[in-house]
Amino acid sequence: MRSPYQAVLLPLSALILAGCAAVGPNYSPPSQPSSQFPTSFGETPADLGSGAVEVKWWRAFDDPALTILIRRALAANHDIGIAAVRLEEAKAMLGESRQGFLPRGGAALGHENRRRSEVETPPDQPRQIETYRGAVDASWEIDLFGRVRRSVEAAQAQAGSREALLRGVQAGVAAAVASTWFELRGIEAELAVAADISQSQRESLGLVERLVRAGSASEFDRLRAEALLHHVEVAAPELERRRAASTNALATLLGETPQTFRPPAATPAREALAVRTIAVGDPAALLSRRADIAAAERTLAAATARIGVETAGLYPEVQVQGSIGLVAGSLNAMSGAGALSGFLGPIIRWSFLDTGRVRARIAASEARAKEALIVYDQTVLRALQETDDAFKAYGAAGSTLGLRLLESAANREVARLARVRFSAGEGIYLDVLEAERSDFASQRALAVARTHQRLAVVSIYKALGGGWEICAQADQDCGGADGTSGLRVVK
């Protein structure tokens, strides 16, 4: 004769074997159609190669101050800190989902003092009864149709999405620090140009004033020279405002207050960009590197798993519930052998009357999965667009810089010759003024063009999605929002 436990467990074992497959679609990563997805980036500037993308791409600029700033930002930036905490939350939720495979329950202690009515009281029994109970209760859901498994899949994919988003923020912060730093250096270069030209204009104004006193120049010439000096000087206040704004933006990226932050001392900027050849890889590598693409793919996986979670609602939910403990009418009787009590039995719940609601939730989950697939495709397209835009911007920046170099050299020579001719008594001072005005404008434009070239390089690396890989290194702090103490310089 079988025991009660065997009578319960044997049928449940048969059900487990019969229902080992989880309901709902099994996820497979989306594949890009070969007819639409490019195998190369197409026509690119000559100094863009197809090698592996540099992980620590900022080192290519040979700027130690930039390396220090990026290191500090990865450790202290608040956006990174927020993304890191959200990842911790997703991992905790994943841990909670995995607990669904285990029994749940705990100890229960109870005392009941009850007075029954005459109708409820059996003959020759007291109406006043007292019961003491101490037991361990437990229940376990047998995951026949995969509701728990799909829930864990969804939570795991959601955690993967949060991890990819964290990588995206880390890469974005590194690019933002580099861009802000180069903008700051470019503004300082413009201020240096304005200071040099202002000094030259003061000297020219002094020369004209002496010529006016000697009768060799007119008051008109002096006023024009003074106007040009003020034209150069008036550029400084706006440049100072922009420098302060860039410094404040850099402070925020590094998790510091603008009032106390001081940018590091920088070596004089090189006229020629240190980066010679930029390795950009291919579109296939772009898919595996871009964090936003990885996040969109994991979001799609989570949405697919949730279809299975909702589909499991169409099938019965099977649980095993049990309890073992002591039940007695008094505390003294709790120690007796007759107080031992327990039970073990299955419970099957099937909400077949709610089928319409369940199917509606399944349809909603399927729609969300379709949306996630469209978002994934859109993310891939935007990544390719950003990359191509960055390549074109880099090519245009290089061409513009080359032309600005020629323009600046020509205007500087024209200004020199105009001053020489005027000092020798040839020509008019208006020619000197026009030449010096053009010289000032072209030198500022050259400084801007150099900045734009550096920003274009940063845009390429940002579009390629590189930089976050260094956070896997043991000596790199990329948690964000933890201050700047104990930082080490990247060598």
KOLKE-778030 format. One record per residue (C-alpha): residue number from 1; chain; x negated, y, z. Coordinates in pm, 1 decimal. Last residue first. Layout:
# KOLKE-778030
NODE    k  c        xx        yy        zz
NODE  NUM  A         X         Y         Z
...
This chain:
# KOLKE-778030
NODE    k  c        xx        yy        zz
NODE  491  A   -4985.7    5588.9   -1828.5
NODE  490  A   -4644.4    5643.6   -1672.9
NODE  489  A   -4677.7    5854.0   -1358.6
NODE  488  A   -4551.2    5705.0   -1037.6
NODE  487  A   -4259.3    5831.0    -838.1
NODE  486  A   -4257.7    5780.5    -463.8
NODE  485  A   -4005.8    6051.7    -394.6
NODE  484  A   -3808.5    6191.7    -687.5
NODE  483  A   -3453.1    6146.9    -567.9
NODE  482  A   -3240.0    5835.4    -586.0
NODE  481  A   -2975.2    5949.3    -836.2
NODE  480  A   -3085.2    5709.7   -1111.4
NODE  479  A   -3140.8    5334.9   -1102.8
NODE  478  A   -3414.0    5333.0   -1367.1
NODE  477  A   -3718.7    5274.9   -1147.1
NODE  476  A   -3992.1    5119.1   -1359.7
NODE  475  A   -4261.0    4904.1   -1199.5
NODE  474  A   -4079.8    4572.7   -1255.2
NODE  473  A   -4014.8    4629.9   -1622.3
NODE  472  A   -3657.5    4572.8   -1742.3
NODE  471  A   -3604.5    4948.7   -1745.0
NODE  470  A   -3857.2    4973.6   -2028.0
NODE  469  A   -3592.7    4836.3   -2266.7
NODE  468  A   -3379.1    5148.2   -2229.0
NODE  467  A   -3595.1    5338.5   -2477.7
NODE  466  A   -3439.0    5256.3   -2812.4
NODE  465  A   -3091.8    5323.0   -2948.8
NODE  464  A   -3193.6    5377.7   -3311.8
NODE  463  A   -2981.7    5693.6   -3316.4
NODE  462  A   -3169.4    5826.8   -3011.0
NODE  461  A   -3502.8    5739.6   -3171.5
NODE  460  A   -3406.9    5926.1   -3486.6
NODE  459  A   -3266.0    6221.8   -3291.9
NODE  458  A   -3595.5    6252.6   -3101.1
NODE  457  A   -3780.6    6278.2   -3432.4
NODE  456  A   -3537.6    6546.0   -3549.6
NODE  455  A   -3590.5    6738.2   -3226.0
NODE  454  A   -3964.3    6742.7   -3296.6
NODE  453  A   -3905.3    6877.1   -3646.7
NODE  452  A   -3655.6    7130.6   -3517.7
NODE  451  A   -3911.3    7264.9   -3271.5
NODE  450  A   -4169.6    7309.0   -3547.2
NODE  449  A   -3909.0    7486.0   -3759.8
NODE  448  A   -3823.4    7721.9   -3472.2
NODE  447  A   -4189.9    7819.1   -3431.0
NODE  446  A   -4213.2    7877.5   -3807.4
NODE  445  A   -3899.1    8093.5   -3802.7
NODE  444  A   -4053.2    8305.6   -3527.5
NODE  443  A   -4372.0    8346.0   -3733.4
NODE  442  A   -4165.3    8426.9   -4044.6
NODE  441  A   -3964.6    8699.2   -3872.1
NODE  440  A   -4271.9    8864.9   -3721.7
NODE  439  A   -4461.2    8863.6   -4053.1
NODE  438  A   -4157.7    9001.2   -4236.5
NODE  437  A   -4139.2    9292.7   -3993.4
NODE  436  A   -4515.6    9343.5   -4026.4
NODE  435  A   -4493.8    9359.7   -4406.8
NODE  434  A   -4197.0    9599.8   -4400.1
NODE  433  A   -4373.1    9828.3   -4155.1
NODE  432  A   -4701.2    9826.0   -4346.8
NODE  431  A   -4525.7    9905.3   -4676.1
NODE  430  A   -4342.4   10191.2   -4506.1
NODE  429  A   -4682.5   10324.1   -4405.2
NODE  428  A   -4756.5   10425.6   -4760.2
NODE  427  A   -5017.3   10302.9   -5007.4
NODE  426  A   -5389.0   10370.8   -4999.0
NODE  425  A   -5565.0   10582.8   -4739.7
NODE  424  A   -5814.0   10315.9   -4638.9
NODE  423  A   -5623.7   10250.4   -4313.9
NODE  422  A   -5307.5   10205.2   -4523.0
NODE  421  A   -5478.4    9952.9   -4748.9
NODE  420  A   -5615.9    9753.4   -4454.9
NODE  419  A   -5278.6    9753.8   -4277.3
NODE  418  A   -5099.8    9633.1   -4589.1
NODE  417  A   -5366.4    9366.0   -4646.3
NODE  416  A   -5315.4    9223.5   -4299.1
NODE  415  A   -4937.6    9229.5   -4330.5
NODE  414  A   -4952.5    9054.7   -4667.9
NODE  413  A   -5187.9    8791.2   -4523.3
NODE  412  A   -4948.1    8721.3   -4238.6
NODE  411  A   -4656.4    8709.1   -4480.2
NODE  410  A   -4831.9    8452.0   -4701.2
NODE  409  A   -4933.6    8228.3   -4410.0
NODE  408  A   -4582.4    8245.8   -4262.9
NODE  407  A   -4415.8    8156.9   -4592.5
NODE  406  A   -4648.7    7864.5   -4659.4
NODE  405  A   -4596.1    7724.9   -4309.5
NODE  404  A   -4222.3    7786.1   -4336.9
NODE  403  A   -4213.9    7583.4   -4659.1
NODE  402  A   -4381.0    7286.0   -4493.2
NODE  401  A   -4155.9    7314.8   -4188.7
NODE  400  A   -3846.7    7315.7   -4407.1
NODE  399  A   -3958.2    7001.2   -4586.9
NODE  398  A   -4025.9    6822.2   -4259.8
NODE  397  A   -3696.1    6934.1   -4108.8
NODE  396  A   -3508.3    6818.2   -4418.9
NODE  395  A   -3665.1    6471.7   -4398.9
NODE  394  A   -3590.1    6447.8   -4028.0
NODE  393  A   -3230.8    6562.3   -4081.9
NODE  392  A   -3186.3    6296.6   -4351.0
NODE  391  A   -3317.8    6023.6   -4121.4
NODE  390  A   -3101.2    6145.6   -3832.3
NODE  389  A   -2790.9    6152.5   -4052.2
NODE  388  A   -2865.4    5797.5   -4167.2
NODE  387  A   -2897.6    5678.4   -3809.2
NODE  386  A   -2587.9    5860.2   -3692.4
NODE  385  A   -2387.2    5712.2   -3980.2
NODE  384  A   -2512.1    5359.1   -3915.3
NODE  383  A   -2423.0    5393.4   -3548.2
NODE  382  A   -2086.4    5541.1   -3642.9
NODE  381  A   -2010.8    5241.9   -3862.5
NODE  380  A   -2105.5    4996.8   -3587.4
NODE  379  A   -1889.4    5180.8   -3334.7
NODE  378  A   -1595.9    5178.6   -3577.7
NODE  377  A   -1625.5    4803.3   -3621.3
NODE  376  A   -1628.2    4758.3   -3242.9
NODE  375  A   -1333.8    4994.0   -3199.3
NODE  374  A   -1140.1    4791.5   -3458.0
NODE  373  A   -1218.6    4471.5   -3268.6
NODE  372  A   -1114.2    4630.8   -2937.6
NODE  371  A    -784.6    4739.8   -3094.0
NODE  370  A    -718.7    4385.7   -3212.1
NODE  369  A    -791.2    4260.8   -2858.1
NODE  368  A    -552.5    4520.7   -2715.3
NODE  367  A    -281.8    4402.0   -2955.6
NODE  366  A    -339.8    4041.5   -2849.7
NODE  365  A    -307.0    4143.7   -2485.5
NODE  364  A      22.6    4323.4   -2557.0
NODE  363  A     155.0    4017.0   -2739.7
NODE  362  A      58.6    3797.0   -2444.7
NODE  361  A     233.3    4036.7   -2205.3
NODE  360  A     549.3    4016.9   -2417.5
NODE  359  A     519.4    3639.2   -2421.9
NODE  358  A     504.5    3638.3   -2042.5
NODE  357  A     811.5    3860.2   -2012.2
NODE  356  A    1010.8    3639.6   -2245.7
NODE  355  A     897.1    3323.0   -2066.6
NODE  354  A    1015.9    3452.8   -1728.9
NODE  353  A    1282.1    3181.6   -1683.0
NODE  352  A    1010.0    2919.4   -1722.3
NODE  351  A     840.2    3045.5   -1409.3
NODE  350  A     674.9    2715.4   -1329.3
NODE  349  A     542.0    2654.4    -983.1
NODE  348  A     411.0    2312.3    -883.7
NODE  347  A     312.4    2250.4    -523.3
NODE  346  A     103.6    1948.1    -430.8
NODE  345  A      82.2    1797.7     -83.9
NODE  344  A    -129.6    1754.4     222.8
NODE  343  A       2.5    1761.9     581.0
NODE  342  A    -121.9    1783.1     933.5
NODE  341  A     -38.7    1750.5    1301.3
NODE  340  A    -229.3    1639.3    1609.7
NODE  339  A     -33.8    1718.6    1925.8
NODE  338  A      26.5    1352.8    2011.5
NODE  337  A    -337.0    1301.3    2097.7
NODE  336  A    -309.4    1543.4    2386.7
NODE  335  A    -515.5    1857.7    2424.9
NODE  334  A    -237.5    2089.3    2303.5
NODE  333  A      -6.0    1955.4    2578.1
NODE  332  A    -159.3    2188.9    2834.8
NODE  331  A     -86.7    2490.8    2614.7
NODE  330  A     278.4    2403.3    2593.1
NODE  329  A     531.6    2273.8    2339.9
NODE  328  A     269.3    2133.6    2111.5
NODE  327  A     128.4    2163.2    1758.9
NODE  326  A    -238.4    2097.4    1681.8
NODE  325  A    -413.6    2128.1    1349.6
NODE  324  A    -446.4    2017.8     991.0
NODE  323  A    -300.4    2194.7     691.6
NODE  322  A    -276.8    2133.8     322.0
NODE  321  A    -178.0    2288.4      -5.2
NODE  320  A    -266.5    2163.6    -349.9
NODE  319  A    -165.6    2401.2    -624.6
NODE  318  A     -35.9    2356.7    -976.9
NODE  317  A      75.9    2649.7   -1189.2
NODE  316  A     304.1    2540.4   -1469.7
NODE  315  A     251.5    2673.7   -1820.6
NODE  314  A     364.5    2988.9   -2003.1
NODE  313  A     164.4    3206.3   -1762.0
NODE  312  A    -154.7    3048.7   -1894.3
NODE  311  A    -102.1    3262.2   -2204.7
NODE  310  A    -162.6    3577.9   -1997.6
NODE  309  A    -506.5    3467.2   -1883.7
NODE  308  A    -584.1    3331.2   -2228.8
NODE  307  A    -513.1    3669.0   -2387.8
NODE  306  A    -732.8    3820.5   -2117.3
NODE  305  A   -1029.8    3628.5   -2259.2
NODE  304  A    -995.6    3806.9   -2593.4
NODE  303  A    -990.5    4149.7   -2425.3
NODE  302  A   -1305.4    4062.9   -2230.1
NODE  301  A   -1486.3    3950.5   -2545.9
NODE  300  A   -1384.6    4271.1   -2726.5
NODE  299  A   -1518.2    4477.0   -2436.0
NODE  298  A   -1842.3    4279.8   -2461.7
NODE  297  A   -1871.9    4368.5   -2831.6
NODE  296  A   -1799.1    4737.4   -2762.2
NODE  295  A   -2067.2    4746.0   -2491.5
NODE  294  A   -2323.3    4583.1   -2722.1
NODE  293  A   -2243.8    4837.3   -2993.8
NODE  292  A   -2276.3    5123.4   -2744.2
NODE  291  A   -2610.8    4984.4   -2625.6
NODE  290  A   -2769.7    4994.6   -2968.4
NODE  289  A   -3050.4    4739.7   -2983.6
NODE  288  A   -2886.9    4422.6   -3117.5
NODE  287  A   -2692.7    4600.4   -3389.6
NODE  286  A   -2993.5    4815.2   -3484.0
NODE  285  A   -3200.2    4501.8   -3540.3
NODE  284  A   -2959.5    4403.7   -3818.8
NODE  283  A   -2973.3    4756.9   -3961.5
NODE  282  A   -3353.2    4743.2   -4011.1
NODE  281  A   -3663.5    4848.3   -3816.7
NODE  280  A   -3721.7    5222.3   -3765.1
NODE  279  A   -4101.4    5249.0   -3728.7
NODE  278  A   -4198.3    5616.2   -3726.3
NODE  277  A   -4527.6    5711.7   -3889.8
NODE  276  A   -4740.6    6014.2   -3798.3
NODE  275  A   -4616.8    6139.3   -3462.6
NODE  274  A   -4866.3    6392.1   -3323.2
NODE  273  A   -4681.1    6683.5   -3483.0
NODE  272  A   -4914.8    6951.8   -3612.2
NODE  271  A   -4922.8    7294.0   -3446.2
NODE  270  A   -5009.8    7137.3   -3114.6
NODE  269  A   -4835.0    7280.0   -2813.9
NODE  268  A   -5058.2    7427.4   -2545.1
NODE  267  A   -5071.8    7189.6   -2247.7
NODE  266  A   -4768.4    7195.0   -2026.9
NODE  265  A   -4729.5    7288.3   -1663.0
NODE  264  A   -4439.2    7102.2   -1513.1
NODE  263  A   -4096.6    7261.3   -1500.5
NODE  262  A   -4005.4    7424.3   -1168.0
NODE  261  A   -3684.5    7324.2    -997.9
NODE  260  A   -3579.4    7500.3    -678.2
NODE  259  A   -3289.1    7719.4    -791.8
NODE  258  A   -3191.6    7488.7   -1078.7
NODE  257  A   -3115.1    7210.8    -828.8
NODE  256  A   -3263.9    6870.1    -901.4
NODE  255  A   -3121.2    6549.2   -1047.6
NODE  254  A   -3377.0    6530.1   -1329.3
NODE  253  A   -3113.5    6594.8   -1596.9
NODE  252  A   -2986.9    6884.8   -1388.2
NODE  251  A   -3335.2    7038.5   -1372.8
NODE  250  A   -3376.9    7005.2   -1749.3
NODE  249  A   -3050.3    7189.5   -1805.1
NODE  248  A   -3169.9    7463.2   -1569.8
NODE  247  A   -3497.3    7497.2   -1760.7
NODE  246  A   -3309.4    7512.3   -2090.7
NODE  245  A   -3082.1    7787.0   -1956.3
NODE  244  A   -3378.9    7982.4   -1817.3
NODE  243  A   -3557.6    7961.9   -2153.1
NODE  242  A   -3242.6    8072.8   -2334.3
NODE  241  A   -3213.6    8376.9   -2109.8
NODE  240  A   -3582.9    8458.9   -2160.9
NODE  239  A   -3534.9    8432.3   -2537.6
NODE  238  A   -3242.2    8674.0   -2516.5
NODE  237  A   -3451.7    8920.4   -2315.2
NODE  236  A   -3756.7    8887.0   -2549.8
NODE  235  A   -3594.4    8961.4   -2886.6
NODE  234  A   -3553.2    9332.0   -2801.3
NODE  233  A   -3931.7    9372.0   -2794.0
NODE  232  A   -3972.8    9305.0   -3165.8
NODE  231  A   -3708.0    9554.5   -3274.4
NODE  230  A   -3844.2    9797.2   -3014.2
NODE  229  A   -4183.5    9789.8   -3183.6
NODE  228  A   -4018.7    9826.4   -3526.3
NODE  227  A   -3833.9   10135.7   -3408.2
NODE  226  A   -4157.1   10290.6   -3274.8
NODE  225  A   -4330.9   10235.9   -3609.0
NODE  224  A   -4033.9   10389.5   -3795.8
NODE  223  A   -4033.9   10686.9   -3557.8
NODE  222  A   -4405.2   10743.4   -3611.9
NODE  221  A   -4371.9   10728.4   -3989.8
NODE  220  A   -4089.3   10984.0   -3981.6
NODE  219  A   -4301.1   11207.6   -3760.8
NODE  218  A   -4540.8   11228.1   -4054.2
NODE  217  A   -4889.0   11095.6   -4111.6
NODE  216  A   -5231.4   11246.5   -4194.2
NODE  215  A   -5181.1   11562.3   -3988.4
NODE  214  A   -5441.3   11465.3   -3729.2
NODE  213  A   -5176.9   11451.7   -3457.0
NODE  212  A   -4963.2   11235.0   -3682.0
NODE  211  A   -5260.2   11010.3   -3756.8
NODE  210  A   -5320.0   10961.5   -3384.7
NODE  209  A   -4952.4   10874.5   -3336.4
NODE  208  A   -4973.7   10631.7   -3628.6
NODE  207  A   -5269.2   10448.7   -3470.9
NODE  206  A   -5094.2   10424.2   -3133.8
NODE  205  A   -4785.2   10282.9   -3303.8
NODE  204  A   -5001.6   10024.7   -3482.1
NODE  203  A   -5161.5    9921.8   -3151.7
NODE  202  A   -4820.9    9894.9   -2991.6
NODE  201  A   -4702.9    9691.6   -3289.9
NODE  200  A   -4991.0    9445.1   -3251.9
NODE  199  A   -4910.3    9399.1   -2885.2
NODE  198  A   -4544.4    9345.3   -2971.2
NODE  197  A   -4644.8    9094.9   -3241.4
NODE  196  A   -4843.5    8889.9   -2989.7
NODE  195  A   -4568.0    8903.4   -2724.8
NODE  194  A   -4297.1    8811.1   -2976.5
NODE  193  A   -4504.9    8516.2   -3099.3
NODE  192  A   -4561.4    8400.4   -2739.8
NODE  191  A   -4188.5    8429.6   -2671.2
NODE  190  A   -4119.0    8218.1   -2979.7
NODE  189  A   -4361.4    7953.0   -2852.9
NODE  188  A   -4189.8    7959.5   -2513.6
NODE  187  A   -3859.2    7903.3   -2687.7
NODE  186  A   -4009.2    7605.6   -2870.9
NODE  185  A   -4144.7    7457.0   -2548.1
NODE  184  A   -3800.7    7482.1   -2388.9
NODE  183  A   -3634.7    7325.5   -2693.4
NODE  182  A   -3897.7    7051.9   -2683.9
NODE  181  A   -3820.3    6980.2   -2318.0
NODE  180  A   -3446.1    6984.0   -2376.3
NODE  179  A   -3477.9    6735.4   -2662.9
NODE  178  A   -3711.2    6505.9   -2465.9
NODE  177  A   -3488.3    6512.7   -2157.9
NODE  176  A   -3178.6    6446.0   -2369.1
NODE  175  A   -3347.1    6151.0   -2543.8
NODE  174  A   -3443.6    5991.1   -2210.6
NODE  173  A   -3093.4    6058.7   -2077.2
NODE  172  A   -2933.6    5893.9   -2380.2
NODE  171  A   -3148.0    5580.7   -2348.0
NODE  170  A   -3055.1    5544.8   -1980.1
NODE  169  A   -2689.1    5619.0   -2053.0
NODE  168  A   -2682.4    5352.7   -2322.7
NODE  167  A   -2846.5    5098.4   -2094.2
NODE  166  A   -2579.3    5169.2   -1833.5
NODE  165  A   -2311.6    5122.9   -2099.2
NODE  164  A   -2464.5    4785.6   -2184.7
NODE  163  A   -2444.9    4679.7   -1820.5
NODE  162  A   -2084.0    4797.3   -1799.5
NODE  161  A   -1998.4    4591.1   -2106.3
NODE  160  A   -2169.4    4285.1   -1959.0
NODE  159  A   -1968.5    4329.6   -1638.4
NODE  158  A   -1651.3    4340.6   -1847.6
NODE  157  A   -1759.5    4022.6   -2026.7
NODE  156  A   -1807.3    3846.6   -1693.3
NODE  155  A   -1472.1    3970.9   -1566.0
NODE  154  A   -1295.5    3847.0   -1880.6
NODE  153  A   -1468.4    3509.1   -1869.2
NODE  152  A   -1384.6    3475.7   -1498.7
NODE  151  A   -1019.8    3546.1   -1570.6
NODE  150  A   -1029.8    3296.7   -1857.6
NODE  149  A   -1158.6    3029.7   -1621.4
NODE  148  A    -899.6    3115.3   -1358.1
NODE  147  A    -610.8    3090.9   -1602.3
NODE  146  A    -763.0    2786.7   -1768.1
NODE  145  A    -464.5    2559.6   -1817.7
NODE  144  A    -524.6    2302.1   -1545.9
NODE  143  A    -699.1    2533.9   -1301.1
NODE  142  A    -600.6    2340.8    -990.6
NODE  141  A    -519.3    2614.8    -741.8
NODE  140  A    -636.2    2528.0    -393.6
NODE  139  A    -458.8    2598.1     -68.2
NODE  138  A    -579.9    2585.7     290.3
NODE  137  A    -442.0    2605.4     643.6
NODE  136  A    -651.3    2535.1     953.4
NODE  135  A    -431.8    2490.4    1257.1
NODE  134  A    -335.3    2608.2    1604.2
NODE  133  A      29.2    2600.0    1702.6
NODE  132  A     210.9    2655.9    2031.0
NODE  131  A     587.2    2608.8    2047.6
NODE  130  A     841.8    2710.4    2310.3
NODE  129  A    1205.9    2606.6    2311.8
NODE  128  A    1508.7    2746.4    2497.8
NODE  127  A    1835.4    2574.8    2399.6
NODE  126  A    1737.9    2259.6    2581.0
NODE  125  A    1827.6    1931.1    2414.7
NODE  124  A    2093.8    1683.1    2536.5
NODE  123  A    2287.5    1724.5    2212.9
NODE  122  A    2103.2    1906.1    1933.7
NODE  121  A    2083.0    2288.8    1955.7
NODE  120  A    2162.0    2483.2    1639.2
NODE  119  A    2532.9    2518.3    1706.9
NODE  118  A    2467.4    2615.7    2068.1
NODE  117  A    2239.1    2893.6    1953.6
NODE  116  A    1864.0    2855.7    1985.3
NODE  115  A    1639.5    3056.1    2216.1
NODE  114  A    1290.1    3088.3    2077.2
NODE  113  A     938.2    3136.8    2213.1
NODE  112  A     693.8    3093.0    1928.1
NODE  111  A     314.3    3101.6    1953.5
NODE  110  A      77.6    3097.8    1661.7
NODE  109  A    -287.6    3056.4    1564.6
NODE  108  A    -393.1    3022.3    1202.2
NODE  107  A    -741.5    2947.8    1072.7
NODE  106  A    -825.5    2999.7     710.9
NODE  105  A    -710.4    2985.6     350.7
NODE  104  A    -849.4    2973.3       1.3
NODE  103  A    -987.5    2684.3    -195.9
NODE  102  A   -1254.5    2758.8    -455.4
NODE  101  A   -1230.8    2811.6    -832.6
NODE  100  A   -1064.2    3149.6    -779.2
NODE   99  A   -1378.5    3266.4    -597.9
NODE   98  A   -1528.6    3321.2    -940.5
NODE   97  A   -1294.2    3616.0    -992.0
NODE   96  A   -1420.3    3783.5    -673.2
NODE   95  A   -1779.1    3751.3    -788.1
NODE   94  A   -1686.1    3907.9   -1121.3
NODE   93  A   -1522.7    4195.6    -935.4
NODE   92  A   -1848.3    4248.1    -746.1
NODE   91  A   -2041.2    4247.3   -1072.6
NODE   90  A   -1804.7    4508.5   -1216.7
NODE   89  A   -1849.4    4730.0    -909.6
NODE   88  A   -2228.2    4702.7    -931.8
NODE   87  A   -2206.0    4804.1   -1297.6
NODE   86  A   -1999.9    5106.8   -1198.9
NODE   85  A   -2269.7    5196.2    -946.5
NODE   84  A   -2535.2    5184.7   -1219.6
NODE   83  A   -2326.6    5403.1   -1452.4
NODE   82  A   -2285.7    5664.9   -1178.2
NODE   81  A   -2657.9    5658.0   -1098.6
NODE   80  A   -2746.9    5695.1   -1465.8
NODE   79  A   -2519.6    5998.6   -1488.9
NODE   78  A   -2682.7    6129.1   -1170.5
NODE   77  A   -3038.8    6130.0   -1302.9
NODE   76  A   -3298.3    6047.7   -1035.6
NODE   75  A   -3506.5    5746.7   -1142.3
NODE   74  A   -3462.4    5769.0   -1517.3
NODE   73  A   -3507.2    6146.8   -1493.1
NODE   72  A   -3841.0    6119.9   -1311.6
NODE   71  A   -3987.4    5885.6   -1572.0
NODE   70  A   -3856.7    6105.4   -1850.6
NODE   69  A   -4018.8    6411.3   -1693.4
NODE   68  A   -4355.5    6238.6   -1643.1
NODE   67  A   -4367.3    6121.7   -2004.8
NODE   66  A   -4280.6    6471.9   -2125.2
NODE   65  A   -4563.8    6621.8   -1920.0
NODE   64  A   -4811.6    6372.6   -2066.6
NODE   63  A   -4734.9    6485.1   -2425.4
NODE   62  A   -4889.4    6251.0   -2683.6
NODE   61  A   -4570.8    6273.3   -2895.4
NODE   60  A   -4581.9    5897.3   -2955.4
NODE   59  A   -4546.8    5844.9   -2580.5
NODE   58  A   -4180.7    5943.1   -2613.4
NODE   57  A   -4111.8    5620.7   -2805.3
NODE   56  A   -4168.1    5395.9   -2506.4
NODE   55  A   -3994.9    5105.6   -2684.3
NODE   54  A   -4140.6    5168.5   -3030.8
NODE   53  A   -3910.5    5028.6   -3299.7
NODE   52  A   -4044.6    4721.5   -3476.9
NODE   51  A   -4172.9    4785.2   -3828.9
NODE   50  A   -3976.5    4914.8   -4127.7
NODE   49  A   -4156.4    5244.8   -4174.7
NODE   48  A   -4045.5    5609.6   -4182.4
NODE   47  A   -4324.5    5834.0   -4313.6
NODE   46  A   -4192.7    5833.6   -4672.0
NODE   45  A   -3850.9    5970.5   -4586.8
NODE   44  A   -3567.3    5716.5   -4623.7
NODE   43  A   -3382.3    5562.5   -4918.3
NODE   42  A   -3176.0    5266.5   -4801.9
NODE   41  A   -3143.3    5174.8   -4436.9
NODE   40  A   -3177.5    4808.0   -4519.6
NODE   39  A   -2961.5    4493.3   -4525.3
NODE   38  A   -2641.6    4692.2   -4545.5
NODE   37  A   -2314.1    4552.9   -4408.0
NODE   36  A   -2038.4    4549.5   -4667.3
NODE   35  A   -2091.4    4240.3   -4885.3
NODE   34  A   -2270.4    4059.1   -4603.5
NODE   33  A   -1958.3    4079.7   -4388.8
NODE   32  A   -2056.2    4164.0   -4028.4
NODE   31  A   -1991.8    3889.1   -3778.5
NODE   30  A   -1774.8    3927.7   -3470.9
NODE   29  A   -1883.7    3735.7   -3160.0
NODE   28  A   -1685.1    3415.0   -3092.9
NODE   27  A   -1418.9    3395.0   -2825.8
NODE   26  A   -1200.8    3088.8   -2767.9
NODE   25  A    -835.8    3179.1   -2815.9
NODE   24  A    -580.9    3104.9   -2541.4
NODE   23  A    -535.9    2797.1   -2326.8
NODE   22  A    -823.4    2645.8   -2130.4
NODE   21  A    -894.7    2277.1   -2203.9
NODE   20  A    -913.6    2029.0   -1912.7
NODE   19  A    -537.6    1973.3   -1898.8
NODE   18  A    -509.5    1597.5   -1934.4
NODE   17  A    -801.2    1521.9   -1704.5
NODE   16  A    -668.1    1758.5   -1438.9
NODE   15  A    -317.1    1612.9   -1467.1
NODE   14  A    -447.9    1259.9   -1418.2
NODE   13  A    -641.3    1371.7   -1112.9
NODE   12  A    -325.5    1532.0    -975.5
NODE   11  A    -135.7    1203.4   -1013.9
NODE   10  A    -407.6    1021.8    -817.7
NODE    9  A    -443.2    1288.5    -547.9
NODE    8  A     -89.1    1289.8    -412.0
NODE    7  A     -11.8     921.1    -373.0
NODE    6  A    -369.6     862.7    -268.4
NODE    5  A    -326.5    1110.3      16.4
NODE    4  A      -1.7     945.5     124.7
NODE    3  A    -187.6     612.7     156.1
NODE    2  A    -136.0     340.8     -99.7
NODE    1  A       0.0       0.0       0.0
